[in-house]
């Protein structure tokens, strides 16, 4: 368990709520990456619409898994959240460019940061919510 700073004490409930919130986008990101590796039938039509070629899917899947693993490791979780923000920003831009709803990658990004905010006292210390 990460230690909290004295200025931002975390309850066990907050810490575990943070892990629950963290697991939701992690599962979705692992599923998304697995689809990039498996490349099921019909995927090429979606890729054509987005303007992506199938040969970059393996690399994107590796990047997605690497960023997600970095996010899961407590010592590197903030770096992972920053990397996932960039990755999901690219997904948001791709969906917006082709005129599709882009709320899903935005919500994943919010969940990534909410999860780490709840479980990381160091982050709460430098980004306090003031009332």
C-alpha positions as CSV (number, residue, x, y, z in Angstrom):
1,X,0.0,0.0,0.0
2,X,1.3,3.4,-0.9
3,X,2.0,5.7,2.0
4,X,0.0,8.9,2.2
5,X,1.5,12.2,3.0
6,X,0.5,13.8,6.2
7,X,-1.2,16.7,4.3
8,X,-3.4,14.2,2.4
9,X,-4.3,11.3,4.6
10,X,-6.2,8.5,2.9
11,X,-8.6,6.2,4.5
12,X,-8.5,2.5,3.6
13,X,-11.9,2.9,2.0
14,X,-10.6,5.7,-0.3
15,X,-7.6,3.6,-1.2
16,X,-9.6,0.5,-2.1
17,X,-12.2,2.6,-3.9
18,X,-9.3,4.0,-6.0
19,X,-8.3,0.5,-6.9
20,X,-11.9,-0.4,-7.9
21,X,-12.1,2.7,-10.1
22,X,-8.6,1.9,-11.5
23,X,-9.6,-1.7,-12.5
24,X,-12.5,-0.5,-14.7
25,X,-10.5,1.3,-17.3
26,X,-7.6,-1.2,-17.0
27,X,-10.0,-4.1,-18.0
28,X,-11.3,-2.0,-20.9
29,X,-7.8,-1.1,-22.1
30,X,-6.7,-4.8,-21.9
31,X,-9.8,-5.8,-23.8
32,X,-9.1,-3.1,-26.4
33,X,-5.4,-4.2,-26.8
34,X,-6.4,-7.9,-27.1
35,X,-8.7,-7.0,-30.0
36,X,-5.8,-5.3,-31.7
37,X,-3.8,-8.6,-31.4
38,X,-6.7,-10.9,-32.4
39,X,-8.0,-8.6,-35.2
40,X,-11.4,-10.3,-35.5
41,X,-13.4,-10.4,-38.8
42,X,-15.0,-7.1,-39.6
43,X,-12.3,-5.1,-37.9
44,X,-10.8,-3.9,-41.1
45,X,-14.0,-2.1,-42.0
46,X,-13.7,-0.1,-38.8
47,X,-10.0,0.6,-39.4
48,X,-10.7,1.8,-42.9
49,X,-13.3,4.2,-41.5
50,X,-10.9,5.5,-38.9
51,X,-8.1,5.8,-41.4
52,X,-5.8,3.2,-39.8
53,X,-4.0,0.3,-41.5
54,X,-4.1,-3.2,-39.9
55,X,-0.4,-3.5,-39.8
56,X,-0.1,-0.8,-37.1
57,X,-2.6,-2.5,-34.8
58,X,0.1,-4.8,-33.2
59,X,2.2,-1.8,-32.3
60,X,-0.8,0.1,-30.9
61,X,-1.8,-2.9,-28.8
62,X,1.7,-3.2,-27.4
63,X,1.8,0.6,-26.6
64,X,-1.7,0.3,-24.9
65,X,-0.6,-2.7,-22.8
66,X,2.7,-1.1,-21.8
67,X,1.1,2.1,-20.7
68,X,-1.6,0.2,-18.8
69,X,1.0,-1.9,-17.0
70,X,3.0,1.2,-16.1
71,X,-0.2,2.6,-14.7
72,X,-0.9,-0.4,-12.5
73,X,2.5,-0.3,-10.8
74,X,2.2,1.9,-7.8
75,X,5.7,3.4,-8.1
76,X,5.1,4.4,-11.8
77,X,1.3,5.0,-11.7
78,X,1.4,8.7,-12.3
79,X,3.7,8.2,-15.3
80,X,1.3,5.6,-16.6
81,X,-1.7,7.9,-16.1
82,X,0.1,10.6,-18.1
83,X,1.0,8.1,-20.9
84,X,-2.6,6.8,-21.0
85,X,-3.9,10.4,-21.2
86,X,-1.8,10.8,-24.3
87,X,-3.0,7.5,-25.8
88,X,-6.6,8.2,-25.0
89,X,-6.2,11.7,-26.4
90,X,-5.2,10.2,-29.7
91,X,-8.2,7.9,-29.6
92,X,-10.4,10.9,-28.9
93,X,-9.0,12.9,-31.8
94,X,-9.4,9.9,-34.1
95,X,-13.1,9.5,-33.2
96,X,-13.7,13.3,-33.5
97,X,-11.9,13.4,-36.9
98,X,-14.3,10.8,-38.4
99,X,-17.4,12.3,-36.8
100,X,-18.0,9.5,-34.3
101,X,-18.9,10.0,-30.6
102,X,-15.7,10.4,-28.6
103,X,-17.1,10.3,-25.1
104,X,-15.8,6.8,-24.4
105,X,-12.1,7.5,-24.5
106,X,-12.7,10.8,-22.5
107,X,-14.6,8.8,-19.8
108,X,-11.8,6.3,-19.7
109,X,-9.3,9.1,-19.1
110,X,-11.4,10.5,-16.3
111,X,-11.6,7.1,-14.7
112,X,-7.8,6.7,-15.0
113,X,-7.2,9.9,-13.1
114,X,-10.0,9.4,-10.6
115,X,-8.6,6.0,-9.7
116,X,-5.1,7.2,-9.2
117,X,-6.3,10.3,-7.3
118,X,-8.2,8.2,-4.8
119,X,-5.4,5.7,-4.2
120,X,-2.3,8.0,-4.3
121,X,-1.8,10.4,-1.4
122,X,1.1,12.1,-3.1
123,X,-1.1,13.1,-6.0
124,X,-3.8,14.4,-3.7
125,X,-1.1,16.5,-1.9
126,X,-0.1,18.3,-5.0
127,X,-3.6,18.5,-6.6
128,X,-5.9,19.1,-3.6
129,X,-9.6,19.6,-4.1
130,X,-10.5,22.7,-2.2
131,X,-13.9,23.5,-0.8
